[in-house]
């Protein structure tokens, strides 16, 4: 199968407001370049972690662990959650702010056999439905932390003319602080979205 030709998403295309960026990233493509080939998926679900957000990793300031979150918008912030799963985030405002967008789910596009091998799962719907599954499918780990996602490389964001359709908005998943904020965005009709059905209305 011929590899799709894509262009890196320009930083100028990324709004400098975290919630706006979380919505804007819906329909864009995450591209992972591996030795075996290219793996990619269309973003169908995101969560914003904004200024003053007690649930955000930047809330208490910069540390060695979260410093990539404080980079100019469009950089990767990768962390290990609960010692089990890596999570891919995109830094979202000007340098020094410490806000980001969690990429929660992808619709697999390219490299599905590689994703299946990485995940040990056959069902395409389950390959990247949820942030931990997504990172495992694309083989994302801390070695990619701090990468400029607006530049072609081992991990990057691609622009796409695809129209994602109706975008829903809800509370975020699996948090206890500032849990009532409507900062999760998702494609309403997508089977690749994670979370309970009650949050897909």
Buried (B, 14 or more C-beta within 10 A) or exposed (E): EEEEEBEBBEBEEBBBBBBBBBBBBBBBBBBBBBEEEBBBBBBBBBBBBBBEBEBBBBBEEBEEEBBBBBBBBBBBBBBBEEEEBBBBBBBBBEEEBBBBBBBBBBBBBBBBEBBBEBBEBEEBEBBBBBBBBBBBBBBBEEEBBBBBBBBBBBBBBBBBEEEBEEBBBBBBBEBEEBEEBEBBBBBBEBEBBBBEEEBBE
